[in-house]
């Protein structure tokens, strides 16, 4: 199993990941992160002896800014798609994303939002800091990712509607076709 330091080295050694992180940094969005499948899939790929960056994976960019409207967020995403079309950009202002999770209060930050993602292994973010270092955020640690284990976050466990959403999401994703080592906890 790799250490967090080795994982950060793998990210910093990958040209595509560093390009993406620099693009996100240059946007100067408040509380911005590369997160979810972009980070998780990279680690799963490394652990599966595959190239880390996968061009089929969405580039999940999040930020938290009450002053940026939903429409402005779409404009940012569309601009990235035009300027960097070889990446599959998904840009979400976490101010609005609680509306997509049943019975969820508004998030207070990007980290708060990530901690309430459906799966613990998906609750992970990475960003480039001003000093050129990488910052990794994983509120549930990296063990689930390292052990190819998929289970819901406490937020999704505590509500029947969110549990149902978790199960539907897991079935739709079909991650086991790509990573056969995965163990998935259904509710």
PyMOL commands that set and color helices and strands:
alter all, ss='L'
color gray80, all
select helices_A, chain A and resi 4-12+15-27+37-47+70-83+94-100+110-115+143-146+154-157+160-173+175-177
alter helices_A, ss='H'
color red, helices_A
select strands_A, chain A and resi 33-35+58-63+88-93+125-128+134-137+149-150+183-184
alter strands_A, ss='S'
color yellow, strands_A
deselect
rebuild
show_as cartoon
